Amino acid sequence: MASEKRLQVTVVYSPAARDVREVILFLAPGSTVLQALQASGLLQLFPLIDLQTTVVGVWGRKARLNQVLRANDRVEIYRPLTVDPKVARRERFLKQGVRTAGLFIKKRAGAKAGY
């Protein structure tokens, strides 16, 4: 019966590429995103996380700090983008070359690129 009185919540943060920190918490019903972040210890471990500017979400959707959590929610702390995704894609395309990317790959021997 103890599990009915507590919510299991996971808080996830990735301070750098391929470095994921995951904390599993058991919180009281009615707990908020802010309470989960504070209980996780990630705010103390990573002081660069500023709750005024950092975007957080629950299961990939933006969430407010006062949002009430449900059982098995996954709270995610998002890093700011360092490169615009459109610019990064354009640079990858230029680096790979026109003939080796996407629709322009030759599908069969003797076929023109793009067909």
C-alpha positions in Angstrom: 0.0 0.0 0.0 3.0 2.3 0.4 3.2 2.6 -3.5 -0.3 4.1 -3.5 0.8 6.9 -1.3 3.9 7.7 -3.3 4.4 8.6 -7.0 7.4 7.2 -8.8 8.9 10.0 -11.0 12.1 10.0 -13.1 14.1 13.2 -13.6 16.5 13.2 -16.5 19.2 15.7 -17.5 22.0 15.5 -20.1 24.7 18.0 -19.3 26.7 17.0 -22.5 26.3 14.7 -25.4 26.3 11.0 -24.5 26.1 11.9 -20.7 22.7 11.3 -19.3 21.9 11.6 -15.6 18.7 9.9 -14.4 17.3 10.1 -10.9 14.3 8.0 -9.7 12.2 9.6 -7.0 9.3 8.7 -4.8 7.2 11.8 -4.2 4.0 12.6 -2.4 0.8 12.8 -4.5 0.2 16.3 -5.7 4.0 17.1 -6.1 5.0 19.5 -8.9 7.7 19.6 -11.5 9.6 22.1 -9.3 9.5 19.9 -6.3 10.7 16.9 -8.3 13.6 19.0 -9.7 14.6 20.2 -6.2 14.3 16.6 -4.7 16.5 15.2 -7.6 19.6 17.0 -6.5 20.4 17.9 -10.1 20.0 21.6 -9.5 22.8 21.5 -6.8 25.0 19.2 -8.9 24.7 21.4 -12.0 24.4 25.0 -10.9 24.3 26.2 -14.5 20.6 25.0 -14.6 18.7 28.3 -14.2 15.0 27.6 -13.6 14.1 31.1 -14.9 15.4 30.3 -18.4 15.7 26.6 -18.7 12.9 24.7 -20.4 11.6 21.6 -18.8 9.1 19.0 -20.0 7.2 15.9 -19.1 7.5 13.1 -21.6 8.8 15.4 -24.3 6.2 18.1 -23.9 6.9 21.5 -22.4 5.8 21.8 -18.8 5.4 24.6 -16.3 7.2 24.3 -12.9 3.8 24.3 -11.1 2.5 21.4 -13.2 1.3 18.5 -10.9 3.0 15.2 -11.7 1.4 11.8 -12.1 2.7 8.3 -11.4 5.6 7.2 -13.7 6.1 10.7 -15.2 9.5 11.5 -16.7 10.6 15.1 -16.0 13.2 16.3 -18.6 15.5 19.2 -18.2 16.4 20.6 -21.7 19.7 22.2 -22.7 19.6 25.2 -24.9 20.5 24.5 -28.6 24.0 25.5 -29.5 23.4 25.3 -33.3 20.2 25.9 -35.3 19.0 22.5 -36.5 18.4 23.9 -40.0 21.9 25.2 -40.3 23.4 22.0 -39.0 21.4 20.0 -41.6 22.5 22.3 -44.3 26.2 22.0 -43.3 26.0 18.2 -43.1 24.4 18.1 -46.6 27.2 20.3 -48.0 29.9 18.1 -46.3 28.4 14.9 -47.6 28.0 16.2 -51.1 25.0 16.2 -53.3 25.4 12.8 -54.8 25.6 10.9 -51.5 22.7 12.5 -49.5 19.0 11.8 -49.3 17.0 11.8 -52.6 20.1 12.2 -54.6 21.6 8.8 -53.9 21.6 6.5 -57.0 19.1 3.7 -56.2 20.1 1.3 -59.0 23.0 1.0 -61.4 22.8 3.3 -64.3 20.0 5.4 -62.9 20.1 9.2 -62.7 20.5 10.7 -59.3 17.1 11.5 -57.8 15.2 8.7 -59.6 
